[in-house]
Amino acid sequence: MSAQTLSTPIVSLCGGVGAARFLRGLVGVVEPGEVTAIVNTGDDRIFYGVHVSPDLDIVTYTLAGRVDARKGYGLEGDSYEMVDALGALGHESWFRLGDRDFANSQHRTLRLREGAGLGRVTDELRQRYGVSTRILPMSEDPCATIVELEGGRRVHFEEYLARDGAPDEVTGVDLGEARRARPGPGVLDALRDAQAILICPSNPIVSIGPILAMPEVRDALKRSRAPVVAISPIVGGAPVKGPADRLMRGVGVEVSARGVAEFYRGLIDALILDERDADLAAEIEAMGIRTQVRDTIMGDVAVAQQLAKAALSLAASLR
Ligand code: GDP
């Protein structure tokens, strides 16, 4: 079945960079307005007094074609005068928020202070950036992801990643806040109405993990009649980018497409894995998870589109 014949709406569970790359392909093969992105807010944090939502911004900027493509986050051509000036005044300036990015976060903060929820503010920014795909924060409640390190140290995920450079000494990940959070406005409705649910190739532990930690989301996924298809972010036993390996090991999940399958077991119907991992397909199928083997390295939009088509066709074949 071709992707064009697929029924919509489509819901995708998203982190930041890996998800945004995939979404860019997805909106090239289906009507962008038929896609709803439910995005991790476990990385959100106050920096310099403003509310930063890294994954929501990555998804918005990428779908708007405005992301700094080299970094995968931030705005193309942004300057860094604000953080540098704050650094010169003695503030910690390890979180490199660009000036226009800063303005968006300041805007978010002001709107939140006026009483607009994060869902509404995200929607306003989406419209301002001319994006027609719906972008929903997973929750409007605090959901900070805490990384636990050897010696009992506990740090916010952004401190772990951006400040400390993602060290290898992870002993656990605390998603307690996400576990107690209510899904954001529209999240459960979108899951209920979805014809296909796609789990983007994002960090399973700290990007998709917080979304799945919300009990109501887990229930909605289990109850949904829509097929759930995940794309493995682990290729050839390593992440394509970022610290997923350290976090997976830290919580006792094997760093492989098989580990990803185990982690999502009970929630997904199918997993797309990379050609390099073809030898794992039989074992994953034996877990009751359908598999498909593809080129999953989204070096350009064409690959992302092919991957999105494959995910949609797989979902259609499972309906
Ligand atoms: P972050 O919050 O910005 O780190 O973004 P995500 O959680 O969405 O993405 C990080 C994950 O995406 C990493 O585990 C990467 O391995 C994965 N990833 C990034 N690019 C690709 C790609 O082209 N293909 C696949 N299969 N995975 C990717």
Boltz pocket constraint, residues with backbone or C-beta under 6 A from the ligand:
constraints:
  - pocket:
      binder: B
      contacts: [[A, 14], [A, 15], [A, 16], [A, 17], [A, 18], [A, 19], [A, 20], [A, 21], [A, 55], [A, 58], [A, 201], [A, 202], [A, 203], [A, 204], [A, 207], [A, 208], [A, 231], [A, 232], [A, 233], [A, 234], [A, 235], [A, 238], [A, 239], [A, 240], [A, 241], [A, 242], [A, 244], [A, 296], [A, 297], [A, 298], [A, 299]]
      max_distance: 6.0
